[in-house]
Amino acid sequence: MIRVLLAEDHAMVRAGLRALLERSGNIEIVGEASNGHEAIEMVTRLEPDLLIMDIMMPRLNGVQSAEQIRALKIPVNILILSMYSDEGLIRQALRNGVKGYVLKSSVSNELLEAIQTISNGGTYLSSELSDLITENIQNPHLAEKRDPIEILSPREKEILQLITEEHTSAEIAKILFISEKTVEKHRTNIMDKLNIHNLAGLVKFAIKYGLANQE
């Protein structure tokens, strides 16, 4: 049996994924998480074989969560589900140890195949992704190219996502158990690093790099 943890903030979507996976006969759902922080905690505690994670979740998105799991050296395969076929997001995901990237539009057709491929030691990209994207990710010279998001620390990415979720500095301080002054310092550092000078610019950047929803 392949032990799977589901991380998705919409309960109905989780239920649909669970039903699809349980029909396969060789997959056991060991838990469900509704945000990135829960996913990290549950991966550590439950030790699943595979974490299936939505890229767009509150607090920590799928790529940020994968980054932290990789830093903690937790031995779990990660498969990202996403509405977005943006090359930058895919590159970020694979750089942070993700083994699969499946578009939500293809989940019903490709998810089980992706799980099997990853369980056998491979990497799976949704078939709707272009050959060019695949070649660019696998090209070592292009892989050295850094996206602007990579100049931010994990904490700065987390704070940027919370800012774009419309939390105030005081609310962010309570969520992260830090001082409001520290939040403001991080906000200033983020804007300086990105050369962005207003909230609209931060939101536009966050959407492009998967830290905020376009909807």
N, C-alpha and C positions, 0 to 999 in steps of 0.2 A: 504493500500500500504506500502511496505517496501522501505524506502528511502535509496539508496545506493550511496556511493562515491567510484569511481574506482581510484586506484593508481598503475600505471604501466608506465614504461619509454618508451615502444615501442607503437607508435600510432596505428599500425595495430593490435597488440594484444588487446589494449583497445577497438578498434572498434569491434573486434570479441567477446569480453566479453560483450560489450554493446548489441550487436545483440542477443546473447544467452539469456541475462537476460531480455531484453525487450519483448521477445517472451513469457515469463512466464505469463504476464498479471497482476501480482500483485507486480511488482518491478518498482520503479521509479529511474532512474539515475539522481542524483542531481548535479553531477560534476565529473570532471576527473583531476587527478594530475599526473605529470610526474616524481616527485621525493618525497623523504620523507618529506622534508621541506614544499613543497606545500601541501602534504597530511595533515600535522599537522595544517597548516593555514586554509585549507578548512574545516577540521573537526570542528575546533573552530567556523568558520563563518557560515557553512551550517547546522551543527547539524544533520548529517544523523543518521539513525538507525544502519547502518552497513558500515564499511570500508573494502573493498576488496583490498588487497595490495600485490604486488609482493614482494618476500623476497629480491630480488637482484635489487636495484635501486641506482642511483648516490647519492652522498652526505650522505644520511642516508638510510640504508637498512630497510627492513620491521620490523625487530626485534627492531632496534634502535628507529624507529619511534613509535612503540608500547610502548617501554619503556618511551619515552617522553610524549606520550598521557596519559599513566597511571599516570606519575608523575604530570601532569596537572589536573588529575581527570576529564577528559572529558568523559561524559557518552555515549560511543559508543562501540558497539561490533566490534571486528576485526577478519577478516578471512584472513589468509596468503595463497598465492599461491606460490608454490616452485617446482623447478626441483629436489630438494635434499630431501632424506629421512633420513638424518643423525639424529641420536637420540639427539645429543647435540643441534642441531638447533631447533628441536621440543621442547625440554625441555626449552630452552631459551625463545621460543615464548610463551609457556603456562605460564611460570613464570612471563611474562610481560603482562598478562591479555588477550592474544589471545584466542579466543573461537573456532577457526577452523583452520585446516592446511590441505590443499588439494594439492596433487601433480598435476603439470601441465599436466601430461600424462593422468590424470583422470578427468580433468575439465569438459569436455562435458557430462560425465556421472554422476558426483557427485556434481557439483557446486550448482545446484538448491536444491538438498537434503540437502547439508551443510547449505545453507542459511535458509531453513525452520527449520532445527534442532536448529540452533543458535537463530533464532527469537523466538523459543518456549522455550528458556532458557537453551538449552543443549550445549554440546561441540562436535565438529565433527572432526575426524581424517580420512584422506583418507584410503579407505579399503585396499590399497596396503601396508600400514604400518603394520608391524608385530605385533602380539599380545604381544610379549615380550616388544616392545617399549611402547605400551599402558600401560602394567602392570608396567613398570619401572617408567613411568611418574606419575602414580597414586599412587605408593608406597611412603608413606611419608618418609621412611628412605632413599630411593634412591633420593628423591626430595631434601634432604638436601645436597647432593653432589654438590660441586661448580665446574663449568667449569672454566678454566683459564681466559676466556674472562670476567668473572664477577668481576675480581679484577681491571679491568679498569673502569674509570669513563665514563659517557656518552660523555664528551668532548674528552677524550682520544680515545674512540671508533670512534668518528667522524673523528678525525685527522688521526687515523690509516687507516680508509677507504680512506681518501683523499690521503694519502701517497701511498697506493697500487693502486690508480687510476693515479699515476705518476705525481701528482701535486708537484711542488717545495715548499719549505718552504715559499718563498715570495708569491706564488700563494695562498697557504693555509691561510696565514695571511690576504690577501685581501678578500678571500671568507668568512672568519669567523670574520672579523673586529677586529683582534687582531694583536699584533706586531710579527714580524718575530722571535724575541728573545723568545717570549712566545711559539711559535710553536716549536722552537728547544728544549725548556725546556720540553714541553710535549713529544716530540719524545724521549728524553733521559729517561724520566720517564717510558714511555711505554716499552722501551727496557730493562730497569732495572727490572721492574715488571715481565716481561715475560722471563727474562734471555735469550734474543735474541740479537745477536750482529751484524746483517747485514740485508740488505734490503731483500735478498732472504728468510731469516728466517721469517721476518715480513709478506711477501707475502704468504708464505706457511701457516702461522698461520691464516692470514686473510681469506684465501680460506676455511680452515677447519671450521671456525666459521661464515661463511656467510657474511664477510665484503668485499669480492672480488670475482669476477667471475672466474670460472675455465676455461672458454673458452678463 
